[in-house]
Amino acid sequence: MSIYKSSTLAMIPTAYKDGKLYSVRPTDGSGDFTFSRGSNLAATRVSSSGYIEKGRENLSLYSNTFSSWTAASGGSVTSGQSGYDGTNDAWLLTSGAATYSRIERTISHTGLYTISVYAKAGTLGWLSFENSGISSDESYFDLTTGTLGSLGANVITANIESIGSGWYRCSATLNGTSATQRIYPAVANGDLNSAQGNIYIQDFQLEQGLVATDYIETTTTSVSAGILEDMPRLDYSSGSCPSLLLEPQRSNTITASEYFDGSNLTNVNISAEYNTTDTLSPQGVYNAVKLTATGSFPRYYAYPTIGDNVNVSLAVFAKEGSASVFTIRGNNKNNEAFVVDFDLANGTAELSQYDELTPTFDIVDMGNGWYRCSVNTNTGSGATAFQIRPISHAQGETGGWSGSNYIYAYGAQMEQDATYPTSYIPTYGSAVTRSAESCLAASVSDLIGQTEGTLFFECTNKALVQDSRYFILSDGTANNRIDIYHHSSDRIGIYVATSGAAQVNITNVDLPASGSFKFALAYANNDYVWYVNGTQEGTDTSASVPSCTDTLLATNSIGNASGGNSPFKQAVLFKTRLTNDELASLTTL
């Protein structure tokens, strides 16, 4: 018989909804976990497709109820038209006799945003977007040829995509303040003069970011999709079986993580490279950038506003272009510096130079030629500036470069008070904070062995915040608990307390330096034993069993936990103290 069949509670990440993670055992729902993150759309995961999935939001109200928009200068709309999706949900947008006939809606937003609408030629063949009458925010789309017209100086990029049957999805991306979004039927490129005529429109969207994503219908409020506020993140970055991500609160202080702001560039060109069809980004869409050297010492700067002796982590997704090696350089106000070379052809990294700053660094294969490259350092005697350079350290020292030197980049992230990078936090004009996560199954005393039992979990080792929790059995206080926590980068701690007095306090249970591990702690009165990856790591024959009426998994509400935890592949409870042979079998990788 499988050992798992004797378990009372088994969390193997599969089914979930917003705020809930379902346990595999028991099947009556009594062991289901309440999940909380309580932040905005800051969280991401790697989905089963292998691409990064974000939270998304259509910020436009009445996105396909154009009769609720304001008609201006003789413009009008008629519902019930045949749409691009086989429905009769499209609208006929008709130009009146006056110049600038249109419909418009106030949508207040500041930052990087993309507007989009599905459109088809009627008696007129052009569509135009405009923000608040600002000519430099205009964009034009030819609905007869499927080509772009002129774009205002503030338009970062635009796209027209054929959907079939004469329909196109037209989109434009801007960085600034949205006030009143206007849709015009245009006479020709750049021509909004009076002319009777019409075009068909359907499904308008205004969203953060560089690309138009799948349409989200709205009426009286904005609507979100994807990774939502309290949705458990089942992450597939480590393979075909998902892990539950549980992470501490972190902020990405780079204010536009995908829009590599030109004010922070020196001798690097990124113009006209957004929405490039050269390569899909780790998100699976065309919003990667191409960083091309245009002069000596080309670099993208990231300046954190921090003080002395602060731990900082910088990460960026990168893919080989004409250049196979790029560098991340850091230096503080005393010119103490380091340089790390990342080889995007071979997936390796090397510390090429260091003075007083000695970083740790990593390169992680994200698939499709993309790597997530990171460095972690302490600022030492002053704030540290980071540079991302599309050249090797050797080229940087000699000033060597070529106009063909480029790499692809996506998703820059800087985290303070951090010794390792967490999952990607997208930003679109300001720093963004992802709140800490907790996963709680409360008041399940029938599933916990009160006089004996076994705790088992499998997760990925990471350089976590010291004292962050893997697993706690507790009566809801710190006085009676069995606590398994992260002690250091390669060690687990075990703490058992009865009536507030410590019974076991072990901090040297060794873990593998990287990769997944399986851990089990079996307990009974005067009989504790723990296993890691099939090997017995320790025993205790003096501790009693505390009264445990609740179970908490990686939460911040007990003890001095200060962070989240590793990606969990499974967490299981047994009411019995498994035999040593069963523990060895259960924990063998």
C-alpha positions as CSV (number, residue, x, y, z in Angstrom):
1,M,0.0,0.0,0.0
2,S,1.3,3.5,-0.8
3,I,2.5,5.5,2.2
4,Y,0.4,8.4,1.0
5,K,-2.9,6.4,1.5
6,S,-2.3,6.6,5.2
7,S,-1.9,10.4,5.2
8,T,-4.6,12.7,6.7
9,L,-3.7,15.9,4.9
10,A,-1.9,16.2,1.6
11,M,-1.2,19.4,-0.3
12,I,0.0,18.6,-3.7
13,P,-0.5,21.8,-5.8
14,T,-3.2,21.1,-8.4
15,A,-6.6,22.8,-8.0
16,Y,-7.1,26.3,-6.7
17,K,-9.2,29.4,-7.0
18,D,-8.7,33.0,-5.8
19,G,-8.0,32.7,-2.0
20,K,-8.1,28.9,-1.9
21,L,-5.8,26.0,-2.5
22,Y,-7.5,22.6,-2.4
23,S,-5.9,19.7,-0.6
24,V,-5.8,16.3,-2.3
25,R,-6.6,14.6,1.1
26,P,-9.0,14.8,2.7
27,T,-11.5,15.0,-0.2
28,D,-14.3,16.6,1.9
29,G,-12.7,20.0,1.9
30,S,-11.9,20.1,5.6
31,G,-8.1,20.3,4.9
32,D,-8.3,23.0,2.2
33,F,-5.9,25.9,2.6
34,T,-6.8,29.6,2.7
35,F,-4.3,31.5,0.6
36,S,-3.5,35.2,1.1
37,R,-1.3,37.7,-0.7
38,G,-3.4,40.8,-0.4
39,S,-1.5,42.9,-3.0
40,N,-2.3,44.3,-6.4
41,L,-1.5,42.6,-9.7
42,A,2.2,42.5,-8.7
43,A,2.7,38.7,-8.7
44,T,3.7,36.5,-11.6
45,R,4.4,32.8,-12.2
46,V,5.7,30.6,-15.0
47,S,2.6,28.9,-16.3
48,S,2.3,25.4,-17.7
49,S,3.0,26.9,-21.2
50,G,6.5,27.8,-20.0
51,Y,5.8,31.5,-20.2
52,I,5.5,34.2,-17.5
53,E,1.9,34.9,-16.6
54,K,0.9,38.2,-15.1
55,G,-2.1,39.8,-13.6
56,R,-3.9,42.0,-16.2
57,E,-6.6,44.6,-16.0
58,N,-8.8,46.4,-18.5
59,L,-8.9,49.9,-17.0
60,S,-11.5,51.1,-19.5
61,L,-15.1,51.0,-18.3
62,Y,-17.9,50.0,-20.7
63,S,-15.3,48.5,-22.9
64,N,-17.8,47.3,-25.5
65,T,-20.8,49.4,-24.6
66,F,-19.9,52.4,-26.8
67,S,-23.4,53.9,-26.3
68,S,-22.1,54.8,-22.8
69,W,-19.2,56.7,-24.3
70,T,-19.5,60.4,-25.2
71,A,-20.3,61.1,-28.8
72,A,-18.7,64.4,-30.0
73,S,-18.7,66.6,-33.1
74,G,-21.5,64.6,-34.7
75,G,-20.1,61.1,-34.2
76,S,-22.5,58.3,-33.4
77,V,-22.6,54.6,-32.8
78,T,-25.1,51.9,-33.7
79,S,-25.1,48.5,-32.0
80,G,-25.9,45.0,-33.3
81,Q,-23.2,44.7,-36.0
82,S,-21.5,41.5,-37.0
83,G,-18.3,41.2,-35.0
84,Y,-14.9,39.7,-35.5
85,D,-15.8,36.9,-33.1
86,G,-19.0,35.7,-34.8
87,T,-21.3,37.6,-32.5
88,N,-23.4,40.7,-33.2
89,D,-21.6,42.7,-30.6
90,A,-19.7,45.1,-32.9
91,W,-20.7,48.7,-33.4
92,L,-20.9,51.0,-36.4
93,L,-19.0,54.3,-35.7
94,T,-20.3,57.0,-38.0
95,S,-18.7,60.3,-38.7
96,G,-21.0,63.4,-38.8
97,A,-20.6,66.5,-40.9
98,A,-18.3,68.2,-38.4
99,T,-14.6,68.0,-38.2
100,Y,-13.2,65.6,-35.6
101,S,-16.3,63.4,-35.3
102,R,-15.6,60.8,-32.6
103,I,-16.5,58.9,-29.5
104,E,-14.5,59.4,-26.3
105,R,-14.2,58.2,-22.7
106,T,-12.3,59.6,-19.7
107,I,-9.8,56.9,-18.5
108,S,-7.3,58.3,-15.9
109,H,-4.0,56.5,-15.7
110,T,-0.4,57.5,-15.5
111,G,2.5,55.3,-16.6
112,L,3.2,52.9,-19.5
113,Y,-0.1,51.9,-21.1
114,T,-1.4,50.3,-24.3
115,I,-4.8,51.0,-25.9
116,S,-6.4,48.7,-28.4
117,V,-9.7,48.1,-30.3
118,Y,-10.8,45.7,-33.0
119,A,-11.8,47.5,-36.2
120,K,-13.0,47.0,-39.7
121,A,-13.3,49.3,-42.7
122,G,-16.8,50.6,-43.6
123,T,-17.3,53.4,-46.0
124,L,-14.2,54.9,-44.5
125,G,-10.9,53.0,-44.4
126,W,-9.0,54.6,-41.5
127,L,-9.1,54.6,-37.7
128,S,-7.3,57.0,-35.4
129,F,-6.6,57.0,-31.6
130,E,-5.9,60.2,-29.7
131,N,-5.5,61.1,-26.1
132,S,-7.2,64.3,-24.9
133,G,-6.6,66.2,-28.2
134,I,-2.8,65.9,-28.0
135,S,-1.6,65.6,-31.6
136,S,1.7,63.9,-30.4
137,D,-0.4,61.1,-28.9
138,E,-2.2,60.3,-32.2
139,S,-1.9,57.1,-34.2
140,Y,-3.4,56.1,-37.5
141,F,-4.4,52.7,-38.9
142,D,-5.2,51.7,-42.5
143,L,-8.1,49.2,-42.3
144,T,-8.0,48.5,-46.0
145,T,-4.4,47.4,-46.3
146,G,-3.6,46.4,-42.7
147,T,-0.7,48.9,-42.3
148,L,0.2,51.6,-39.9
149,G,-0.1,55.2,-40.7
150,S,1.6,58.1,-39.0
151,L,2.4,58.0,-35.3
152,G,2.7,61.0,-32.9
153,A,6.0,61.7,-31.2
154,N,4.7,60.3,-27.9
155,V,3.7,56.9,-29.3
156,I,6.3,54.4,-28.3
157,T,5.0,51.7,-30.7
158,A,1.9,50.7,-32.5
159,N,0.6,47.5,-34.2
160,I,-2.2,46.4,-36.5
161,E,-2.9,42.7,-36.6
162,S,-5.2,40.9,-39.0
163,I,-7.9,38.9,-37.3
164,G,-9.6,37.7,-40.5
165,S,-12.8,38.7,-42.4
166,G,-11.5,42.2,-42.8
167,W,-11.0,42.8,-39.0
168,Y,-7.9,44.1,-37.4
169,R,-6.7,44.6,-33.8
170,C,-5.2,48.1,-33.6
171,S,-3.0,49.1,-30.7
172,A,-0.8,51.9,-29.6
173,T,1.5,52.2,-26.6
174,L,2.3,55.4,-24.7
175,N,4.2,56.5,-21.6
176,G,2.5,59.4,-19.8
177,T,-0.9,60.4,-18.5
178,S,-4.1,59.1,-20.1
179,A,-7.1,61.5,-19.7
180,T,-9.7,61.2,-22.4
181,Q,-9.2,58.4,-25.0
182,R,-10.7,59.2,-28.4
183,I,-11.6,56.9,-31.3
184,Y,-12.1,58.6,-34.7
185,P,-13.2,57.3,-38.1
186,A,-10.6,58.9,-40.3
187,V,-10.7,60.0,-43.9
188,A,-7.1,59.2,-44.6
189,N,-3.7,59.1,-42.9
190,G,-3.5,62.2,-40.7
191,D,-6.9,63.4,-41.9
192,L,-9.8,63.9,-39.4
193,N,-11.6,66.5,-41.5
194,S,-15.3,66.3,-42.0
195,A,-16.6,63.5,-44.2
196,Q,-19.6,61.3,-43.9
197,G,-18.7,57.7,-43.5
198,N,-18.2,54.9,-41.0
199,I,-16.1,52.1,-39.7
200,Y,-16.8,49.1,-37.4
201,I,-15.4,48.8,-33.9
202,Q,-15.5,46.3,-31.1
203,D,-13.9,45.6,-27.7
204,F,-11.7,48.5,-26.5
205,Q,-9.0,48.0,-23.9
206,L,-6.6,50.2,-21.9
207,E,-4.0,48.2,-19.9
208,Q,-0.6,48.6,-18.4
209,G,2.4,47.5,-20.4
210,L,3.9,47.4,-23.9
211,V,1.5,45.0,-25.7
212,A,-2.2,44.4,-26.1
213,T,-3.1,41.2,-24.3
214,D,-6.3,39.1,-24.5
215,Y,-9.4,41.2,-24.3
216,I,-11.2,41.5,-20.9
217,E,-14.8,42.7,-21.0
218,T,-15.9,45.5,-18.6
219,T,-19.0,47.4,-17.7
220,T,-19.3,49.6,-14.6
221,T,-15.9,48.7,-13.1
222,S,-12.5,47.6,-14.4
223,V,-11.9,43.9,-14.6
224,S,-8.8,41.8,-13.9
225,A,-7.6,38.4,-15.2
226,G,-4.5,36.2,-14.9
227,I,-2.7,36.1,-11.5
228,L,-5.2,37.9,-9.2
229,E,-4.8,39.4,-5.8
230,D,-5.1,36.3,-3.6
231,M,-4.6,33.6,-6.2
232,P,-2.2,30.8,-5.3
233,R,0.7,30.7,-7.7
234,L,1.3,27.2,-9.1
235,D,4.6,27.7,-10.8
236,Y,6.0,25.5,-13.5
237,S,9.5,26.9,-13.8
238,S,11.1,23.7,-12.5
239,G,9.3,21.3,-14.8
240,S,6.0,19.7,-15.7
241,C,4.8,19.4,-12.1
242,P,3.9,22.7,-10.4
243,S,5.2,24.1,-7.2
244,L,3.3,26.4,-4.9
245,L,5.2,29.7,-4.7
246,L,5.3,31.3,-1.2
247,E,7.5,34.4,-1.1
248,P,8.2,37.3,1.3
249,Q,7.2,40.9,0.6
250,R,9.4,42.4,-2.0
251,S,9.5,45.6,-4.1
252,N,10.9,46.1,-7.6
253,T,12.4,49.6,-7.4
254,I,13.1,49.8,-11.2
255,T,10.1,51.9,-12.2
256,A,9.6,50.6,-15.8
257,S,10.9,47.1,-15.8
258,E,10.1,46.4,-19.5
259,Y,10.4,49.9,-20.9
260,F,14.1,50.5,-20.6
261,D,13.9,54.3,-20.0
262,G,16.0,56.3,-22.4
263,S,17.2,58.7,-19.7
264,N,19.1,55.8,-18.1
265,L,20.9,54.8,-21.3
266,T,24.4,55.7,-22.5
267,N,25.6,54.6,-26.0
268,V,22.8,52.0,-26.2
269,N,20.0,52.2,-28.7
270,I,16.6,50.7,-28.0
271,S,14.5,52.9,-30.3
272,A,11.9,51.2,-32.5
273,E,12.7,47.8,-30.9
274,Y,9.6,47.5,-28.8
275,N,7.1,45.0,-30.0
276,T,9.8,43.5,-32.2
277,T,8.9,40.3,-33.9
278,D,12.5,39.2,-33.7
279,T,11.9,37.0,-30.6
280,L,9.2,36.3,-28.1
281,S,9.9,37.5,-24.6
282,P,9.7,35.2,-21.5
283,Q,6.1,36.4,-21.4
284,G,5.4,34.7,-24.8
285,V,4.6,38.0,-26.5
286,Y,6.6,40.6,-28.5
287,N,7.6,42.9,-25.7
288,A,11.3,42.2,-25.4
289,V,13.8,44.9,-26.2
290,K,17.0,44.9,-28.1
291,L,19.9,46.6,-26.4
292,T,22.4,47.6,-29.1
293,A,25.8,49.2,-28.5
294,T,26.2,52.5,-30.4
295,G,29.4,53.7,-28.8
296,S,32.2,53.0,-26.2
297,F,31.1,51.7,-22.8
298,P,27.5,51.1,-23.7
299,R,25.3,50.7,-20.7
300,Y,21.8,50.8,-19.1
301,Y,21.9,52.4,-15.6
302,A,19.9,51.4,-12.6
303,Y,20.2,53.7,-9.6
304,P,18.7,52.5,-6.3
305,T,18.1,55.2,-3.6
306,I,19.6,53.4,-0.7
307,G,22.2,53.9,2.0
308,D,25.3,52.1,3.3
309,N,25.5,48.4,4.0
310,V,22.2,47.4,2.3
311,N,21.7,44.1,0.6
312,V,20.6,44.5,-3.0
313,S,19.6,42.0,-5.7
314,L,19.4,42.9,-9.4
315,A,18.0,40.5,-12.0
316,V,17.2,40.7,-15.7
317,F,16.0,38.3,-18.4
318,A,18.5,38.1,-21.3
319,K,18.8,36.2,-24.6
320,E,21.7,35.9,-27.0
321,G,21.6,38.3,-30.0
322,S,24.7,39.1,-32.1
323,A,26.5,39.2,-28.8
324,S,26.7,36.1,-26.7
325,V,28.2,37.6,-23.6
326,F,26.9,40.6,-21.6
327,T,27.9,42.0,-18.3
328,I,26.3,43.4,-15.1
329,R,28.6,45.9,-13.4
330,G,28.1,47.4,-9.9
331,N,30.0,50.1,-8.1
332,N,29.4,52.2,-5.0
333,K,30.3,55.9,-4.3
334,N,33.9,54.9,-3.4
335,N,34.3,53.2,-6.8
336,E,34.4,49.8,-5.3
337,A,33.2,47.7,-8.2
338,F,32.5,44.3,-9.6
339,V,31.8,42.9,-13.0
340,V,30.0,39.6,-13.8
341,D,30.1,38.1,-17.3
342,F,27.0,36.2,-18.4
343,D,27.5,33.8,-21.3
344,L,24.1,33.4,-23.0
345,A,25.3,30.8,-25.5
346,N,26.4,28.4,-22.8
347,G,24.3,29.4,-19.8
348,T,27.3,30.2,-17.5
349,A,28.5,33.1,-15.5
350,E,31.9,34.3,-14.2
351,L,33.0,37.0,-11.8
352,S,35.5,39.0,-14.0
353,Q,36.4,41.8,-11.6
354,Y,35.9,42.8,-8.0
355,D,37.3,45.2,-5.5
356,E,35.7,45.4,-2.1
357,L,32.3,44.4,-3.4
358,T,32.1,40.6,-3.9
359,P,28.7,39.6,-5.2
360,T,27.0,36.3,-5.5
361,F,25.4,35.7,-8.9
362,D,23.3,33.2,-10.8
363,I,22.1,32.3,-14.3
364,V,18.9,30.3,-14.6
365,D,17.6,28.7,-17.9
366,M,14.1,30.0,-18.6
367,G,13.7,28.1,-21.9
368,N,13.5,29.4,-25.5
369,G,17.1,30.8,-25.2
370,W,16.2,33.1,-22.3
371,Y,18.1,33.2,-19.0
372,R,17.4,35.0,-15.8
373,C,20.7,36.6,-14.8
374,S,21.1,38.0,-11.3
375,V,23.7,39.5,-9.0
376,N,23.4,40.1,-5.2
377,T,25.6,42.3,-3.2
378,N,25.9,44.6,-0.2
379,T,26.3,48.3,-1.0
380,G,29.2,48.6,1.5
381,S,30.2,52.2,2.1
382,G,27.6,53.8,-0.2
383,A,24.7,53.3,-2.7
384,T,25.5,51.0,-5.5
385,A,24.8,51.8,-9.2
386,F,24.2,48.9,-11.6
387,Q,25.0,48.8,-15.3
388,I,23.7,46.3,-17.9
389,R,26.1,46.2,-20.8
390,P,25.6,44.4,-24.1
391,I,29.4,43.7,-24.2
392,S,31.8,41.5,-22.3
393,H,34.1,42.7,-19.5
394,A,37.1,42.5,-21.8
395,Q,35.3,44.7,-24.4
396,G,34.3,47.1,-21.7
397,E,37.9,47.5,-20.5
398,T,39.2,48.2,-24.0
399,G,36.2,50.2,-25.2
400,G,35.7,47.6,-27.8
401,W,32.2,47.5,-29.3
402,S,30.4,47.1,-32.6
403,G,27.2,48.5,-34.0
404,S,26.1,44.9,-34.3
405,N,26.6,44.1,-30.6
406,Y,23.2,43.5,-29.2
407,I,21.3,41.3,-26.7
408,Y,17.6,40.9,-26.0
409,A,16.4,42.0,-22.6
410,Y,13.2,41.9,-20.6
411,G,12.0,42.4,-17.0
412,A,14.7,44.3,-15.1
413,Q,14.2,44.0,-11.3
414,M,16.0,45.5,-8.3
415,E,15.1,44.4,-4.8
416,Q,16.5,46.0,-1.6
417,D,17.1,44.2,1.7
418,A,17.4,41.1,-0.4
419,T,20.1,38.5,-0.8
420,Y,18.5,36.6,-3.7
421,P,16.0,37.6,-6.4
422,T,12.3,36.6,-6.1
423,S,9.9,36.0,-8.9
424,Y,9.4,38.7,-11.5
425,I,7.5,41.9,-10.3
426,P,6.4,44.0,-13.4
427,T,6.5,47.8,-13.1
428,Y,5.0,50.4,-15.5
429,G,6.1,53.8,-14.2
430,S,6.6,53.4,-10.5
431,A,8.0,51.0,-8.0
432,V,5.7,48.1,-7.2
433,T,5.5,45.9,-4.0
434,R,4.3,42.3,-3.9
435,S,2.9,41.5,-0.5
436,A,4.0,38.4,1.5
437,E,2.1,35.3,1.0
438,S,0.6,32.8,3.5
439,C,-1.1,29.5,3.1
440,L,-3.2,28.4,6.1
441,A,-5.3,25.4,7.0
442,A,-6.9,26.2,10.4
443,S,-8.8,24.2,13.0
444,V,-8.0,20.8,11.6
445,S,-7.1,19.0,14.8
446,D,-8.8,15.8,13.5
447,L,-6.0,15.6,10.8
448,I,-3.1,16.2,13.2
449,G,-1.6,13.4,15.3
450,Q,-1.9,14.8,18.8
451,T,0.3,12.1,20.4
452,E,2.3,11.0,17.4
453,G,2.6,11.9,13.8
454,T,4.8,12.8,10.8
455,L,5.3,16.0,8.8
456,F,6.6,15.7,5.3
457,F,7.3,18.3,2.6
458,E,9.2,18.7,-0.7
459,C,10.4,22.0,-2.0
460,T,13.3,23.9,-3.7
461,N,16.2,25.1,-1.6
462,K,16.8,28.9,-1.9
463,A,18.8,31.5,0.0
464,L,15.8,32.5,2.0
465,V,15.2,35.0,4.8
466,Q,16.5,33.5,8.0
467,D,13.8,32.1,10.3
468,S,11.2,32.0,7.5
469,R,8.9,29.0,7.9
470,Y,8.4,25.8,6.0
471,F,5.9,24.1,8.2
472,I,4.3,24.8,11.6
473,L,2.0,22.7,13.8
474,S,0.6,24.9,16.5
475,D,-2.3,25.6,18.9
476,G,-2.4,29.1,17.3
477,T,0.3,30.6,19.7
478,A,4.0,30.4,19.9
479,N,3.8,28.4,23.2
480,N,2.9,24.9,21.8
481,R,4.3,24.2,18.4
482,I,6.4,22.0,16.2
483,D,8.3,24.5,13.9
484,I,10.4,23.6,10.9
485,Y,12.1,26.7,9.6
486,H,14.9,28.0,7.3
487,H,18.0,28.6,9.3
488,S,20.6,29.5,6.6
489,S,21.2,28.9,2.9
490,D,21.9,25.2,3.4
491,R,20.3,24.4,6.7
492,I,16.9,23.7,8.3
493,G,16.1,24.4,11.9
494,I,13.7,22.3,14.1
495,Y,12.0,23.9,17.1
496,V,9.6,22.1,19.5
497,A,8.0,23.9,22.4
498,T,5.6,22.8,25.1
499,S,4.0,25.3,27.4
500,G,6.5,27.9,26.1
501,A,9.5,25.9,27.1
502,A,11.9,24.7,24.3
503,Q,12.0,20.9,24.0
504,V,14.1,20.6,20.8
505,N,16.1,23.4,19.2
506,I,18.2,22.1,16.3
507,T,19.7,24.4,13.7
508,N,22.1,22.3,11.8
509,V,20.0,19.9,9.6
510,D,22.0,20.1,6.4
511,L,20.3,20.6,3.0
512,P,21.7,20.2,-0.5
513,A,23.1,23.4,-1.9
514,S,20.5,23.7,-4.7
515,G,17.6,21.9,-6.2
516,S,14.7,20.1,-4.7
517,F,14.8,18.3,-1.4
518,K,12.4,16.1,0.7
519,F,12.2,16.4,4.4
520,A,10.3,14.4,7.0
521,L,10.0,14.8,10.8
522,A,8.4,12.0,12.7
523,Y,7.4,12.5,16.3
524,A,6.1,10.7,19.4
525,N,6.7,11.1,23.1
526,N,10.5,11.0,23.6
527,D,10.9,9.8,20.0
528,Y,11.7,12.4,17.3
529,V,13.6,11.6,14.1
530,W,14.2,13.5,10.9
531,Y,15.2,12.5,7.4
532,V,16.5,14.5,4.3
533,N,16.6,12.9,0.9
534,G,16.4,9.3,2.2
535,T,19.0,9.8,4.9
536,Q,18.4,10.0,8.7
537,E,19.9,13.3,9.8
538,G,19.1,13.3,13.5
539,T,17.1,12.0,16.5
540,D,15.9,13.2,19.9
541,T,14.7,11.0,22.7
542,S,13.8,13.5,25.4
543,A,11.1,15.8,23.9
544,S,7.4,15.5,24.6
545,V,4.6,16.2,22.1
546,P,3.0,19.7,22.3
547,S,-0.7,20.2,21.9
548,C,-1.2,21.1,18.2
549,T,-4.7,22.0,17.1
550,D,-4.0,24.1,14.0
551,T,-1.6,23.7,11.0
552,L,0.2,26.6,9.4
553,L,2.2,26.4,6.2
554,A,4.8,29.1,5.6
555,T,2.9,32.0,7.2
556,N,4.2,35.1,8.9
557,S,1.8,35.1,11.9
558,I,3.7,32.8,14.3
559,G,7.0,33.3,16.1
560,N,9.6,35.6,14.5
561,A,9.0,34.6,10.9
562,S,10.0,37.4,8.6
563,G,9.7,36.0,5.1
564,G,7.9,33.6,2.9
565,N,9.3,30.4,1.7
566,S,10.5,28.1,-1.1
567,P,8.4,26.7,-3.9
568,F,6.4,23.8,-2.4
569,K,5.9,20.6,-4.5
570,Q,4.0,18.9,-1.7
571,A,3.3,19.0,2.1
572,V,1.7,16.0,3.8
573,L,0.6,15.1,7.4
574,F,0.3,11.7,9.0
575,K,-1.4,10.9,12.3
576,T,1.2,8.1,12.9
577,R,4.9,8.1,13.5
578,L,6.1,6.5,10.3
579,T,8.7,3.8,10.6
580,N,12.3,4.7,9.8
581,D,12.1,2.5,6.6
582,E,8.9,4.4,5.6
583,L,10.6,7.8,6.2
584,A,13.6,6.8,4.1
585,S,11.4,5.6,1.3
586,L,9.2,8.7,1.5
587,T,12.1,11.2,1.4
588,T,14.2,9.5,-1.3
589,L,14.4,11.6,-4.4
